[in-house]
Amino acid sequence: MTEVRTEIRQGTYADSVVLMQLQSELARLEGVLDAGVVMGTPANLELLKSSDLLSEAAETAGTDDLIIVVLAESEDLAIQALSNVDSFLVRGAATQTDDYRPKSLRTAKEMLPESNWALISTPGKWAGEIAREALDLGLNVFLYSDNVSLDDEVSLKTRSTSSGQLVLGPDCGTTLIGGVGFGFANRVRRGPIGVVAASGTGIQAITSRIHQLGSGISQAIGTGGRDLYARVGARTARQALDLLARDPHTEVVVLASKPPEPAVAARLLSSALRIDKSIVVQFSGFSPPASRVCNLLFARSLSEAADLAVDLADGQTSTTEDLRRPYRGGLLRGLFAGGTLALEAVQGLAPFLYPLFSNLASDLAEPLTGQTALEGHSILDLGGDEYTVGRLHPMMDQQLRIQLIEKASLETDLGVILMDVVLGSGSHPDPAAELAPVIGKARNSSGAEFLVIVIGTDEDPQGLAATCARLEEAGATVLSSVTDAVGLVASMLSTPEELTGDMPGDSEGHPVGLDTLGTPTAINVGLESFYDELVEQEVSAVQVDWRPPAGGDEQIISVLKRMRS
């Protein structure tokens, strides 16, 4: 009859590599059918339960206790298997380097004073405090640990942005700095493409494909999966974009993320729009505004993002005319006669202007509370049913649009009026003749920019060239597509973070120094395998022999904290 035996070692910490090795050694013993070696976290207890290894004794273990379970063919074989645990642990320790290992991060920094990175992979319960100590010691942080609270992440990144340091993570699985891989990085050649991503496997997929296509990586900076949450505000992603914008070795940037919060995505894309480098954007579950908006190219998949980046770096993708203009601020008033054009404008501008309001039924825009009481950035389809009761369609009758232009020109925070003029049979016989005087007057009184998308041909009865010339004489910028308009509006109105204080991370800070992108010198706290990888890559590194303070005893830890304070 089979027997399950459990041994609990209170306050005994071991990293996951050691646990895996011990479990493997036990499972190979004669008569042992299965084994489990885990720390006593709720998730690990569930794993034991799913494997039918959870005993009543194991259920009493704390999160800082080591649980060792064997399922054997008999009670004697189970007892005999557990008697080997200490010898297996000693053997595992003997395979490690005999070099002295400091017990604390501070001692490690004294041993390697030139170190500029701390790699932290301890249990999340302790990782936040270790990361804070690393920042105190002037180190940038690669925080692999998961189960770090969102409050801790916000606190750490608030601190790092103010001091010009980087906190990558928590739950950051992959990064490449100065050609050196942290965590689960692939070995790729150096090259002109930089990557900023809130996904470790996303970085691996992108960088591996770039390598396969014959190009290479300058830097690949992981931010952690929650960096684009509203509370975190893309602090690390924005730092990373700024770094790669200044990095002379980076020619093209790939920006990738799991589905971002809309407000954060808008601010991040606004920052990207102002960088004088081509940026490939791949946001999972995100509706791209167009295939290209100014310097931003939008990819539907990780592999397409890599393909586009390589083509850009090789000069195979031509650069389009730069339609960006300096930031001017103010609100958008979109006044459209064509409903499809209005919807395309909503789809194109929603990723940059948040929130965006419209009378159109769209998941990308908030509904307006009234027909003419505009709020925030607004785009109206004046051909909607609510506007055409007892009135001709705006392609034929422009009076409602003229009234709204005159009303908007009285607003003190007006920035841009965007509209369409659609030529062709059945449309207004001379729309420019009516609109031009109104545009000229409103432009002079308000100082707002007027952008007009003209749809038509040189054979239309209104005359395409004459219509465009009349509008341009009134001071309007004439465009031929909504996509061109999106680039202009986004550059003028999407708010760069340095001009506001309403987004997390907008407080004044120090830029991260470019020397951070050089060959790293590192202190590793946690997984031995990360240290081994650093050494294999010929990086100067120190492994900290970390253990939970006071054996994980919460009462003693609380007393020690009070004594220190």
Salt bridges, closest charged atoms under 4 A:
GLU3 OE2 - ARG5 NE 3.62
GLU7 OE2 - ARG9 NE 2.68
GLU25 OE1 - ARG28 NH2 3.43
GLU25 OE2 - ARG91 NH1 3.50
ASP64 OD2 - LYS125 NZ 2.96
GLU75 OE2 - ARG5 NH2 2.54
ASP86 OD1 - ARG9 NH1 2.77
GLU129 OE1 - ARG132 NE 3.62
ASP136 OD1 - ARG159 NH2 1.71
ASP151 OD1 - ARG231 NH2 2.71
ASP152 OD1 - ARG132 NH2 3.03
GLU153 OE2 - LYS157 NZ 3.00
GLU153 OE1 - ARG226 NE 2.83
ASP227 OD1 - LYS157 NZ 2.78
ASP242 OD2 - ARG246 NH2 2.85
ASP276 OD1 - ARG324 NH2 3.59
GLU304 OE2 - ARG300 NH2 3.04
ASP307 OD1 - ARG209 NE 2.65
ASP322 OD2 - ARG324 NH2 2.85
GLU411 OE1 - ARG333 NH2 2.92
ASP420 OD1 - ARG401 NH1 2.97
GLU434 OE2 - HIS428 NE2 3.32
GLU449 OE1 - ARG325 NH1 3.20
ASP502 OD1 - ARG267 NH2 3.41
ASP506 OD1 - ARG238 NH2 2.40
ASP506 OD2 - ARG267 NH1 3.07
GLU528 OE2 - ARG101 NH1 2.66
GLU533 OE1 - ARG187 NH2 2.63
GLU536 OE2 - ARG187 NH2 3.98
ASP545 OD2 - LYS103 NZ 2.54
ASP545 OD1 - ARG547 NH1 3.26
GLU554 OE2 - LYS125 NZ 2.53
